[in-house]
């Protein structure tokens, strides 16, 4: 049984290693497909991408936070300090995309 689990884990790790970085890091996140679609609309060279992650942002209602208010996809870069942020609402509808700090992408607002 233990050997079977180790083989399964090894297979899963091997399968993930061939997926492009952004897709691998965003996998299984809420609104993953919609965020990936928004990222695909801007031109980013894969070698610029340091990492990606999806963050659920909760409203402040109730103890310990409330329901998910929006979801943000964050892309960090190797060549600048800052991020590309893709914001979708709780229903995964695109709201806005922008870059932060030093990072710039043509056609995307910067804050």
Jmol script that loads the backbone (N, CA, C; Angstrom):
load data "model"
ATOM      1  N   UNK A   1       0.830  -1.192   0.000  1.00  0.00           N
ATOM      2  CA  UNK A   1       0.000   0.000   0.000  1.00  0.00           C
ATOM      3  C   UNK A   1       0.875   1.256   0.000  1.00  0.00           C
ATOM      4  N   UNK A   2       1.877   1.268   0.887  1.00  0.00           N
ATOM      5  CA  UNK A   2       2.769   2.426   0.976  1.00  0.00           C
ATOM      6  C   UNK A   2       3.502   2.643  -0.344  1.00  0.00           C
ATOM      7  N   UNK A   3       3.945   1.570  -0.963  1.00  0.00           N
ATOM      8  CA  UNK A   3       4.637   1.650  -2.252  1.00  0.00           C
ATOM      9  C   UNK A   3       3.719   2.254  -3.319  1.00  0.00           C
ATOM     10  N   UNK A   4       2.443   1.870  -3.310  1.00  0.00           N
ATOM     11  CA  UNK A   4       1.475   2.407  -4.275  1.00  0.00           C
ATOM     12  C   UNK A   4       1.291   3.902  -4.104  1.00  0.00           C
ATOM     13  N   UNK A   5       1.232   4.355  -2.857  1.00  0.00           N
ATOM     14  CA  UNK A   5       1.079   5.793  -2.587  1.00  0.00           C
ATOM     15  C   UNK A   5       2.303   6.557  -3.071  1.00  0.00           C
ATOM     16  N   UNK A   6       3.488   6.007  -2.823  1.00  0.00           N
ATOM     17  CA  UNK A   6       4.715   6.667  -3.275  1.00  0.00           C
ATOM     18  C   UNK A   6       4.766   6.750  -4.796  1.00  0.00           C
ATOM     19  N   UNK A   7       4.337   5.682  -5.484  1.00  0.00           N
ATOM     20  CA  UNK A   7       4.295   5.712  -6.945  1.00  0.00           C
ATOM     21  C   UNK A   7       3.312   6.765  -7.442  1.00  0.00           C
ATOM     22  N   UNK A   8       2.150   6.861  -6.805  1.00  0.00           N
ATOM     23  CA  UNK A   8       1.146   7.851  -7.189  1.00  0.00           C
ATOM     24  C   UNK A   8       1.678   9.267  -6.999  1.00  0.00           C
ATOM     25  N   UNK A   9       2.316   9.540  -5.867  1.00  0.00           N
ATOM     26  CA  UNK A   9       2.885  10.862  -5.609  1.00  0.00           C
ATOM     27  C   UNK A   9       3.959  11.179  -6.646  1.00  0.00           C
ATOM     28  N   UNK A  10       4.822  10.212  -6.937  1.00  0.00           N
ATOM     29  CA  UNK A  10       5.864  10.418  -7.937  1.00  0.00           C
ATOM     30  C   UNK A  10       5.290  10.722  -9.306  1.00  0.00           C
ATOM     31  N   UNK A  11       4.241  10.009  -9.690  1.00  0.00           N
ATOM     32  CA  UNK A  11       3.584  10.247 -10.973  1.00  0.00           C
ATOM     33  C   UNK A  11       2.990  11.648 -11.020  1.00  0.00           C
ATOM     34  N   UNK A  12       2.318  12.037  -9.938  1.00  0.00           N
ATOM     35  CA  UNK A  12       1.701  13.374  -9.896  1.00  0.00           C
ATOM     36  C   UNK A  12       2.753  14.470 -10.002  1.00  0.00           C
ATOM     37  N   UNK A  13       3.859  14.313  -9.301  1.00  0.00           N
ATOM     38  CA  UNK A  13       4.925  15.322  -9.378  1.00  0.00           C
ATOM     39  C   UNK A  13       5.516  15.385 -10.775  1.00  0.00           C
ATOM     40  N   UNK A  14       5.693  14.258 -11.417  1.00  0.00           N
ATOM     41  CA  UNK A  14       6.227  14.243 -12.779  1.00  0.00           C
ATOM     42  C   UNK A  14       5.257  14.908 -13.734  1.00  0.00           C
ATOM     43  N   UNK A  15       3.977  14.663 -13.567  1.00  0.00           N
ATOM     44  CA  UNK A  15       2.970  15.255 -14.453  1.00  0.00           C
ATOM     45  C   UNK A  15       2.924  16.762 -14.303  1.00  0.00           C
ATOM     46  N   UNK A  16       3.054  17.256 -13.075  1.00  0.00           N
ATOM     47  CA  UNK A  16       3.003  18.698 -12.828  1.00  0.00           C
ATOM     48  C   UNK A  16       4.219  19.390 -13.419  1.00  0.00           C
ATOM     49  N   UNK A  17       5.365  18.738 -13.435  1.00  0.00           N
ATOM     50  CA  UNK A  17       6.584  19.393 -13.883  1.00  0.00           C
ATOM     51  C   UNK A  17       6.562  19.777 -15.360  1.00  0.00           C
ATOM     52  N   UNK A  18       5.696  19.192 -16.168  1.00  0.00           N
ATOM     53  CA  UNK A  18       5.656  19.532 -17.582  1.00  0.00           C
ATOM     54  C   UNK A  18       4.614  20.607 -17.899  1.00  0.00           C
ATOM     55  N   UNK A  19       3.835  21.014 -16.900  1.00  0.00           N
ATOM     56  CA  UNK A  19       2.837  22.065 -17.093  1.00  0.00           C
ATOM     57  C   UNK A  19       3.552  23.414 -17.005  1.00  0.00           C
ATOM     58  N   UNK A  20       3.211  24.394 -17.851  1.00  0.00           N
ATOM     59  CA  UNK A  20       3.822  25.714 -17.732  1.00  0.00           C
ATOM     60  C   UNK A  20       3.668  26.270 -16.321  1.00  0.00           C
ATOM     61  N   UNK A  21       4.627  27.062 -15.897  1.00  0.00           N
ATOM     62  CA  UNK A  21       4.692  27.570 -14.526  1.00  0.00           C
ATOM     63  C   UNK A  21       3.396  28.208 -14.060  1.00  0.00           C
ATOM     64  N   UNK A  22       2.850  29.124 -14.825  1.00  0.00           N
ATOM     65  CA  UNK A  22       1.645  29.835 -14.387  1.00  0.00           C
ATOM     66  C   UNK A  22       0.497  28.869 -14.164  1.00  0.00           C
ATOM     67  N   UNK A  23       0.287  27.949 -15.062  1.00  0.00           N
ATOM     68  CA  UNK A  23      -0.814  27.010 -14.925  1.00  0.00           C
ATOM     69  C   UNK A  23      -0.595  26.086 -13.735  1.00  0.00           C
ATOM     70  N   UNK A  24       0.649  25.650 -13.502  1.00  0.00           N
ATOM     71  CA  UNK A  24       0.924  24.754 -12.383  1.00  0.00           C
ATOM     72  C   UNK A  24       0.666  25.444 -11.061  1.00  0.00           C
ATOM     73  N   UNK A  25       1.084  26.695 -10.916  1.00  0.00           N
ATOM     74  CA  UNK A  25       0.909  27.400  -9.660  1.00  0.00           C
ATOM     75  C   UNK A  25      -0.536  27.805  -9.416  1.00  0.00           C
ATOM     76  N   UNK A  26      -1.280  28.075 -10.460  1.00  0.00           N
ATOM     77  CA  UNK A  26      -2.668  28.488 -10.303  1.00  0.00           C
ATOM     78  C   UNK A  26      -3.617  27.306 -10.182  1.00  0.00           C
ATOM     79  N   UNK A  27      -3.139  26.098 -10.436  1.00  0.00           N
ATOM     80  CA  UNK A  27      -4.008  24.923 -10.444  1.00  0.00           C
ATOM     81  C   UNK A  27      -4.789  24.805  -9.144  1.00  0.00           C
ATOM     82  N   UNK A  28      -6.032  24.414  -9.275  1.00  0.00           N
ATOM     83  CA  UNK A  28      -6.925  24.155  -8.155  1.00  0.00           C
ATOM     84  C   UNK A  28      -7.324  25.395  -7.367  1.00  0.00           C
ATOM     85  N   UNK A  29      -7.004  26.576  -7.855  1.00  0.00           N
ATOM     86  CA  UNK A  29      -7.440  27.790  -7.185  1.00  0.00           C
ATOM     87  C   UNK A  29      -8.839  28.170  -7.630  1.00  0.00           C
ATOM     88  N   UNK A  30      -9.546  28.879  -6.761  1.00  0.00           N
ATOM     89  CA  UNK A  30     -10.882  29.364  -7.099  1.00  0.00           C
ATOM     90  C   UNK A  30     -10.744  30.315  -8.286  1.00  0.00           C
ATOM     91  N   UNK A  31     -11.599  30.226  -9.257  1.00  0.00           N
ATOM     92  CA  UNK A  31     -11.624  31.082 -10.453  1.00  0.00           C
ATOM     93  C   UNK A  31     -10.368  30.925 -11.308  1.00  0.00           C
ATOM     94  N   UNK A  32      -9.706  29.791 -11.211  1.00  0.00           N
ATOM     95  CA  UNK A  32      -8.450  29.550 -11.923  1.00  0.00           C
ATOM     96  C   UNK A  32      -8.567  29.834 -13.414  1.00  0.00           C
ATOM     97  N   UNK A  33      -9.547  29.247 -14.073  1.00  0.00           N
ATOM     98  CA  UNK A  33      -9.667  29.402 -15.535  1.00  0.00           C
ATOM     99  C   UNK A  33      -9.859  30.856 -15.923  1.00  0.00           C
ATOM    100  N   UNK A  34     -10.727  31.562 -15.215  1.00  0.00           N
ATOM    101  CA  UNK A  34     -11.002  32.962 -15.539  1.00  0.00           C
ATOM    102  C   UNK A  34      -9.759  33.828 -15.343  1.00  0.00           C
ATOM    103  N   UNK A  35      -9.009  33.556 -14.279  1.00  0.00           N
ATOM    104  CA  UNK A  35      -7.775  34.312 -14.032  1.00  0.00           C
ATOM    105  C   UNK A  35      -6.737  33.990 -15.104  1.00  0.00           C
ATOM    106  N   UNK A  36      -6.592  32.722 -15.452  1.00  0.00           N
ATOM    107  CA  UNK A  36      -5.673  32.345 -16.528  1.00  0.00           C
ATOM    108  C   UNK A  36      -6.041  33.039 -17.831  1.00  0.00           C
ATOM    109  N   UNK A  37      -7.343  33.123 -18.134  1.00  0.00           N
ATOM    110  CA  UNK A  37      -7.797  33.790 -19.352  1.00  0.00           C
ATOM    111  C   UNK A  37      -7.423  35.267 -19.350  1.00  0.00           C
ATOM    112  N   UNK A  38      -7.545  35.927 -18.217  1.00  0.00           N
ATOM    113  CA  UNK A  38      -7.184  37.347 -18.125  1.00  0.00           C
ATOM    114  C   UNK A  38      -5.672  37.541 -18.266  1.00  0.00           C
ATOM    115  N   UNK A  39      -4.894  36.651 -17.655  1.00  0.00           N
ATOM    116  CA  UNK A  39      -3.427  36.731 -17.781  1.00  0.00           C
ATOM    117  C   UNK A  39      -3.019  36.521 -19.242  1.00  0.00           C
ATOM    118  N   UNK A  40      -3.701  35.632 -19.929  1.00  0.00           N
ATOM    119  CA  UNK A  40      -3.380  35.335 -21.329  1.00  0.00           C
ATOM    120  C   UNK A  40      -3.632  36.532 -22.247  1.00  0.00           C
ATOM    121  N   UNK A  41      -4.446  37.481 -21.814  1.00  0.00           N
ATOM    122  CA  UNK A  41      -4.753  38.656 -22.633  1.00  0.00           C
ATOM    123  C   UNK A  41      -3.588  39.650 -22.697  1.00  0.00           C
ATOM    124  N   UNK A  42      -2.644  39.537 -21.775  1.00  0.00           N
ATOM    125  CA  UNK A  42      -1.475  40.428 -21.793  1.00  0.00           C
ATOM    126  C   UNK A  42      -0.253  39.627 -22.220  1.00  0.00           C
ATOM    127  N   UNK A  43       0.699  40.308 -22.804  1.00  0.00           N
ATOM    128  CA  UNK A  43       1.900  39.633 -23.288  1.00  0.00           C
ATOM    129  C   UNK A  43       2.944  39.594 -22.183  1.00  0.00           C
ATOM    130  N   UNK A  44       3.216  38.380 -21.704  1.00  0.00           N
ATOM    131  CA  UNK A  44       4.246  38.173 -20.681  1.00  0.00           C
ATOM    132  C   UNK A  44       5.130  37.028 -21.146  1.00  0.00           C
ATOM    133  N   UNK A  45       6.416  37.277 -21.242  1.00  0.00           N
ATOM    134  CA  UNK A  45       7.348  36.200 -21.567  1.00  0.00           C
ATOM    135  C   UNK A  45       7.450  35.265 -20.367  1.00  0.00           C
ATOM    136  N   UNK A  46       7.363  33.963 -20.603  1.00  0.00           N
ATOM    137  CA  UNK A  46       7.378  32.981 -19.528  1.00  0.00           C
ATOM    138  C   UNK A  46       8.625  33.107 -18.653  1.00  0.00           C
ATOM    139  N   UNK A  47       9.765  33.473 -19.254  1.00  0.00           N
ATOM    140  CA  UNK A  47      10.993  33.582 -18.460  1.00  0.00           C
ATOM    141  C   UNK A  47      10.958  34.757 -17.480  1.00  0.00           C
ATOM    142  N   UNK A  48      10.031  35.695 -17.676  1.00  0.00           N
ATOM    143  CA  UNK A  48       9.862  36.804 -16.716  1.00  0.00           C
ATOM    144  C   UNK A  48       9.167  36.354 -15.439  1.00  0.00           C
ATOM    145  N   UNK A  49       8.349  35.294 -15.541  1.00  0.00           N
ATOM    146  CA  UNK A  49       7.493  34.893 -14.430  1.00  0.00           C
ATOM    147  C   UNK A  49       8.281  34.135 -13.365  1.00  0.00           C
ATOM    148  N   UNK A  50       8.226  34.680 -12.152  1.00  0.00           N
ATOM    149  CA  UNK A  50       8.878  34.048 -11.001  1.00  0.00           C
ATOM    150  C   UNK A  50       7.916  33.088 -10.300  1.00  0.00           C
ATOM    151  N   UNK A  51       6.649  33.479 -10.213  1.00  0.00           N
ATOM    152  CA  UNK A  51       5.659  32.639  -9.546  1.00  0.00           C
ATOM    153  C   UNK A  51       4.269  33.235  -9.672  1.00  0.00           C
ATOM    154  N   UNK A  52       3.285  32.431  -9.328  1.00  0.00           N
ATOM    155  CA  UNK A  52       1.896  32.870  -9.373  1.00  0.00           C
ATOM    156  C   UNK A  52       1.154  32.292  -8.182  1.00  0.00           C
ATOM    157  N   UNK A  53       0.084  32.973  -7.794  1.00  0.00           N
ATOM    158  CA  UNK A  53      -0.772  32.415  -6.762  1.00  0.00           C
ATOM    159  C   UNK A  53      -2.147  33.053  -6.819  1.00  0.00           C
ATOM    160  N   UNK A  54      -3.128  32.339  -6.289  1.00  0.00           N
ATOM    161  CA  UNK A  54      -4.491  32.842  -6.211  1.00  0.00           C
ATOM    162  C   UNK A  54      -4.803  33.119  -4.748  1.00  0.00           C
ATOM    163  N   UNK A  55      -5.395  34.295  -4.490  1.00  0.00           N
ATOM    164  CA  UNK A  55      -5.708  34.713  -3.132  1.00  0.00           C
ATOM    165  C   UNK A  55      -7.198  35.024  -3.040  1.00  0.00           C
ATOM    166  N   UNK A  56      -7.876  34.427  -2.072  1.00  0.00           N
ATOM    167  CA  UNK A  56      -9.265  34.772  -1.791  1.00  0.00           C
ATOM    168  C   UNK A  56      -9.265  35.981  -0.859  1.00  0.00           C
ATOM    169  N   UNK A  57     -10.031  37.013  -1.188  1.00  0.00           N
ATOM    170  CA  UNK A  57     -10.143  38.206  -0.354  1.00  0.00           C
ATOM    171  C   UNK A  57     -11.546  38.195   0.250  1.00  0.00           C
ATOM    172  N   UNK A  58     -11.608  38.200   1.575  1.00  0.00           N
ATOM    173  CA  UNK A  58     -12.880  38.080   2.277  1.00  0.00           C
ATOM    174  C   UNK A  58     -13.404  39.453   2.691  1.00  0.00           C
ATOM    175  N   UNK A  59     -14.748  39.576   2.764  1.00  0.00           N
ATOM    176  CA  UNK A  59     -15.311  40.812   3.297  1.00  0.00           C
ATOM    177  C   UNK A  59     -15.132  40.792   4.817  1.00  0.00           C
ATOM    178  N   UNK A  60     -15.424  41.875   5.472  1.00  0.00           N
ATOM    179  CA  UNK A  60     -15.149  41.979   6.914  1.00  0.00           C
ATOM    180  C   UNK A  60     -16.366  41.686   7.772  1.00  0.00           C
ATOM    181  N   UNK A  61     -17.417  41.119   7.204  1.00  0.00           N
ATOM    182  CA  UNK A  61     -18.617  40.794   7.983  1.00  0.00           C
ATOM    183  C   UNK A  61     -18.396  39.553   8.826  1.00  0.00           C
ATOM    184  N   UNK A  62     -18.779  39.617  10.078  1.00  0.00           N
ATOM    185  CA  UNK A  62     -18.735  38.448  10.945  1.00  0.00           C
ATOM    186  C   UNK A  62     -17.383  38.219  11.584  1.00  0.00           C
ATOM    187  N   UNK A  63     -17.393  37.355  12.582  1.00  0.00           N
ATOM    188  CA  UNK A  63     -16.178  37.008  13.311  1.00  0.00           C
ATOM    189  C   UNK A  63     -15.283  36.166  12.413  1.00  0.00           C
ATOM    190  N   UNK A  64     -14.012  36.509  12.348  1.00  0.00           N
ATOM    191  CA  UNK A  64     -13.069  35.747  11.545  1.00  0.00           C
ATOM    192  C   UNK A  64     -13.240  35.946  10.057  1.00  0.00           C
ATOM    193  N   UNK A  65     -13.866  37.054   9.669  1.00  0.00           N
ATOM    194  CA  UNK A  65     -14.087  37.312   8.248  1.00  0.00           C
ATOM    195  C   UNK A  65     -15.423  36.757   7.808  1.00  0.00           C
ATOM    196  N   UNK A  66     -15.797  37.056   6.640  1.00  0.00           N
ATOM    197  CA  UNK A  66     -17.098  36.624   6.135  1.00  0.00           C
ATOM    198  C   UNK A  66     -16.941  35.796   4.892  1.00  0.00           C
ATOM    199  N   UNK A  67     -17.747  36.108   3.911  1.00  0.00           N
ATOM    200  CA  UNK A  67     -17.708  35.371   2.649  1.00  0.00           C
ATOM    201  C   UNK A  67     -16.636  35.947   1.725  1.00  0.00           C
ATOM    202  N   UNK A  68     -16.325  35.208   0.681  1.00  0.00           N
ATOM    203  CA  UNK A  68     -15.335  35.682  -0.288  1.00  0.00           C
ATOM    204  C   UNK A  68     -15.918  36.879  -1.023  1.00  0.00           C
ATOM    205  N   UNK A  69     -15.190  37.992  -0.986  1.00  0.00           N
ATOM    206  CA  UNK A  69     -15.606  39.220  -1.661  1.00  0.00           C
ATOM    207  C   UNK A  69     -15.119  39.241  -3.099  1.00  0.00           C
ATOM    208  N   UNK A  70     -13.864  38.806  -3.295  1.00  0.00           N
ATOM    209  CA  UNK A  70     -13.267  38.752  -4.629  1.00  0.00           C
ATOM    210  C   UNK A  70     -12.090  37.772  -4.592  1.00  0.00           C
ATOM    211  N   UNK A  71     -11.572  37.473  -5.762  1.00  0.00           N
ATOM    212  CA  UNK A  71     -10.421  36.581  -5.887  1.00  0.00           C
ATOM    213  C   UNK A  71      -9.374  37.304  -6.715  1.00  0.00           C
ATOM    214  N   UNK A  72      -8.116  37.207  -6.298  1.00  0.00           N
ATOM    215  CA  UNK A  72      -7.039  37.875  -7.019  1.00  0.00           C
ATOM    216  C   UNK A  72      -5.982  36.856  -7.447  1.00  0.00           C
ATOM    217  N   UNK A  73      -5.551  36.968  -8.681  1.00  0.00           N
ATOM    218  CA  UNK A  73      -4.426  36.190  -9.174  1.00  0.00           C
ATOM    219  C   UNK A  73      -3.206  37.101  -9.180  1.00  0.00           C
ATOM    220  N   UNK A  74      -2.125  36.679  -8.546  1.00  0.00           N
ATOM    221  CA  UNK A  74      -0.902  37.473  -8.452  1.00  0.00           C
ATOM    222  C   UNK A  74       0.205  36.788  -9.229  1.00  0.00           C
ATOM    223  N   UNK A  75       0.868  37.546 -10.096  1.00  0.00           N
ATOM    224  CA  UNK A  75       2.023  37.059 -10.855  1.00  0.00           C
ATOM    225  C   UNK A  75       3.224  37.877 -10.423  1.00  0.00           C
ATOM    226  N   UNK A  76       4.268  37.217  -9.908  1.00  0.00           N
ATOM    227  CA  UNK A  76       5.506  37.918  -9.558  1.00  0.00           C
ATOM    228  C   UNK A  76       6.534  37.682 -10.658  1.00  0.00           C
ATOM    229  N   UNK A  77       7.484  38.601 -10.761  1.00  0.00           N
ATOM    230  CA  UNK A  77       8.427  38.606 -11.877  1.00  0.00           C
ATOM    231  C   UNK A  77       9.872  38.489 -11.414  1.00  0.00           C
ATOM    232  N   UNK A  78      10.716  37.979 -12.292  1.00  0.00           N
ATOM    233  CA  UNK A  78      12.155  37.894 -12.043  1.00  0.00           C
ATOM    234  C   UNK A  78      12.857  39.217 -12.308  1.00  0.00           C
ATOM    235  N   UNK A  79      12.302  40.051 -13.180  1.00  0.00           N
ATOM    236  CA  UNK A  79      13.026  41.227 -13.659  1.00  0.00           C
ATOM    237  C   UNK A  79      12.536  42.557 -13.095  1.00  0.00           C
ATOM    238  N   UNK A  80      11.615  42.542 -12.148  1.00  0.00           N
ATOM    239  CA  UNK A  80      11.148  43.792 -11.539  1.00  0.00           C
ATOM    240  C   UNK A  80      10.543  43.498 -10.181  1.00  0.00           C
ATOM    241  N   UNK A  81      10.508  44.522  -9.329  1.00  0.00           N
ATOM    242  CA  UNK A  81       9.852  44.401  -8.021  1.00  0.00           C
ATOM    243  C   UNK A  81       8.413  44.841  -8.199  1.00  0.00           C
ATOM    244  N   UNK A  82       7.483  43.947  -7.923  1.00  0.00           N
ATOM    245  CA  UNK A  82       6.072  44.226  -8.092  1.00  0.00           C
ATOM    246  C   UNK A  82       5.374  43.012  -8.671  1.00  0.00           C
ATOM    247  N   UNK A  83       4.115  43.189  -9.041  1.00  0.00           N
ATOM    248  CA  UNK A  83       3.294  42.076  -9.499  1.00  0.00           C
ATOM    249  C   UNK A  83       2.306  42.519 -10.559  1.00  0.00           C
ATOM    250  N   UNK A  84       1.797  41.548 -11.287  1.00  0.00           N
ATOM    251  CA  UNK A  84       0.592  41.715 -12.081  1.00  0.00           C
ATOM    252  C   UNK A  84      -0.518  41.166 -11.207  1.00  0.00           C
ATOM    253  N   UNK A  85      -1.589  41.942 -11.021  1.00  0.00           N
ATOM    254  CA  UNK A  85      -2.718  41.506 -10.209  1.00  0.00           C
ATOM    255  C   UNK A  85      -3.949  41.449 -11.104  1.00  0.00           C
ATOM    256  N   UNK A  86      -4.615  40.298 -11.105  1.00  0.00           N
ATOM    257  CA  UNK A  86      -5.860  40.114 -11.847  1.00  0.00           C
ATOM    258  C   UNK A  86      -6.963  39.937 -10.808  1.00  0.00           C
ATOM    259  N   UNK A  87      -7.966  40.812 -10.861  1.00  0.00           N
ATOM    260  CA  UNK A  87      -9.048  40.783  -9.879  1.00  0.00           C
ATOM    261  C   UNK A  87     -10.335  40.309 -10.552  1.00  0.00           C
ATOM    262  N   UNK A  88     -10.969  39.297  -9.947  1.00  0.00           N
ATOM    263  CA  UNK A  88     -12.283  38.837 -10.388  1.00  0.00           C
ATOM    264  C   UNK A  88     -13.222  38.882  -9.185  1.00  0.00           C
ATOM    265  N   UNK A  89     -14.519  39.054  -9.449  1.00  0.00           N
ATOM    266  CA  UNK A  89     -15.468  39.096  -8.340  1.00  0.00           C
ATOM    267  C   UNK A  89     -15.752  37.683  -7.823  1.00  0.00           C
ATOM    268  N   UNK A  90     -16.606  37.560  -6.814  1.00  0.00           N
ATOM    269  CA  UNK A  90     -16.875  36.252  -6.197  1.00  0.00           C
ATOM    270  C   UNK A  90     -17.504  35.263  -7.168  1.00  0.00           C
ATOM    271  N   UNK A  91     -18.040  35.784  -8.273  1.00  0.00           N
ATOM    272  CA  UNK A  91     -18.619  34.920  -9.310  1.00  0.00           C
ATOM    273  C   UNK A  91     -17.640  34.672 -10.456  1.00  0.00           C
ATOM    274  N   UNK A  92     -16.386  35.053 -10.247  1.00  0.00           N
ATOM    275  CA  UNK A  92     -15.294  34.837 -11.205  1.00  0.00           C
ATOM    276  C   UNK A  92     -15.395  35.710 -12.454  1.00  0.00           C
ATOM    277  N   UNK A  93     -16.115  36.819 -12.373  1.00  0.00           N
ATOM    278  CA  UNK A  93     -16.196  37.769 -13.487  1.00  0.00           C
ATOM    279  C   UNK A  93     -15.053  38.768 -13.367  1.00  0.00           C
ATOM    280  N   UNK A  94     -14.322  38.986 -14.446  1.00  0.00           N
ATOM    281  CA  UNK A  94     -13.168  39.891 -14.432  1.00  0.00           C
ATOM    282  C   UNK A  94     -13.587  41.299 -14.046  1.00  0.00           C
ATOM    283  N   UNK A  95     -12.826  41.910 -13.134  1.00  0.00           N
ATOM    284  CA  UNK A  95     -13.068  43.288 -12.721  1.00  0.00           C
ATOM    285  C   UNK A  95     -11.972  44.216 -13.227  1.00  0.00           C
ATOM    286  N   UNK A  96     -10.711  43.862 -12.954  1.00  0.00           N
ATOM    287  CA  UNK A  96      -9.607  44.700 -13.405  1.00  0.00           C
ATOM    288  C   UNK A  96      -8.291  43.942 -13.330  1.00  0.00           C
ATOM    289  N   UNK A  97      -7.309  44.449 -14.057  1.00  0.00           N
ATOM    290  CA  UNK A  97      -5.936  43.958 -14.001  1.00  0.00           C
ATOM    291  C   UNK A  97      -5.038  45.167 -13.895  1.00  0.00           C
ATOM    292  N   UNK A  98      -3.970  45.038 -13.109  1.00  0.00           N
ATOM    293  CA  UNK A  98      -3.025  46.145 -12.958  1.00  0.00           C
ATOM    294  C   UNK A  98      -1.681  45.601 -12.488  1.00  0.00           C
ATOM    295  N   UNK A  99      -0.649  46.395 -12.666  1.00  0.00           N
ATOM    296  CA  UNK A  99       0.667  46.040 -12.150  1.00  0.00           C
ATOM    297  C   UNK A  99       0.980  46.942 -10.964  1.00  0.00           C
ATOM    298  N   UNK A 100       1.905  46.479 -10.133  1.00  0.00           N
ATOM    299  CA  UNK A 100       2.291  47.244  -8.950  1.00  0.00           C
ATOM    300  C   UNK A 100       3.773  47.590  -8.997  1.00  0.00           C
ATOM    301  N   UNK A 101       4.092  48.631  -8.276  1.00  0.00           N
ATOM    302  CA  UNK A 101       5.459  49.092  -8.037  1.00  0.00           C
ATOM    303  C   UNK A 101       6.234  49.266  -9.344  1.00  0.00           C
ATOM    304  N   UNK A 102       7.352  48.574  -9.537  1.00  0.00           N
ATOM    305  CA  UNK A 102       8.225  48.799 -10.688  1.00  0.00           C
ATOM    306  C   UNK A 102       7.824  48.030 -11.947  1.00  0.00           C
ATOM    307  N   UNK A 103       6.968  47.044 -11.818  1.00  0.00           N
ATOM    308  CA  UNK A 103       6.637  46.188 -12.964  1.00  0.00           C
ATOM    309  C   UNK A 103       5.675  46.892 -13.915  1.00  0.00           C
ATOM    310  N   UNK A 104       5.963  46.789 -15.183  1.00  0.00           N
ATOM    311  CA  UNK A 104       5.132  47.407 -16.219  1.00  0.00           C
ATOM    312  C   UNK A 104       4.842  46.391 -17.307  1.00  0.00           C
ATOM    313  N   UNK A 105       3.612  46.440 -17.816  1.00  0.00           N
ATOM    314  CA  UNK A 105       3.197  45.639 -18.961  1.00  0.00           C
ATOM    315  C   UNK A 105       2.432  46.586 -19.876  1.00  0.00           C
ATOM    316  N   UNK A 106       2.834  46.686 -21.136  1.00  0.00           N
ATOM    317  CA  UNK A 106       2.135  47.602 -22.050  1.00  0.00           C
ATOM    318  C   UNK A 106       0.628  47.350 -22.067  1.00  0.00           C
ATOM    319  N   UNK A 107      -0.139  48.436 -21.926  1.00  0.00           N
ATOM    320  CA  UNK A 107      -1.601  48.353 -21.968  1.00  0.00           C
ATOM    321  C   UNK A 107      -2.262  48.022 -20.644  1.00  0.00           C
ATOM    322  N   UNK A 108      -1.455  47.834 -19.574  1.00  0.00           N
ATOM    323  CA  UNK A 108      -2.006  47.508 -18.249  1.00  0.00           C
ATOM    324  C   UNK A 108      -1.690  48.654 -17.297  1.00  0.00           C
ATOM    325  N   UNK A 109      -2.719  49.093 -16.537  1.00  0.00           N
ATOM    326  CA  UNK A 109      -2.522  50.176 -15.570  1.00  0.00           C
ATOM    327  C   UNK A 109      -1.480  49.783 -14.532  1.00  0.00           C
ATOM    328  N   UNK A 110      -0.791  50.801 -14.003  1.00  0.00           N
ATOM    329  CA  UNK A 110       0.203  50.577 -12.955  1.00  0.00           C
ATOM    330  C   UNK A 110      -0.114  51.451 -11.763  1.00  0.00           C
ATOM    331  N   UNK A 111      -0.036  50.882 -10.576  1.00  0.00           N
ATOM    332  CA  UNK A 111      -0.233  51.634  -9.328  1.00  0.00           C
ATOM    333  C   UNK A 111       0.985  51.541  -8.462  1.00  0.00           C
TER     334      UNK A 111
END
end "model"
wireframe off; spacefill off
backbone 0.3
color backbone group
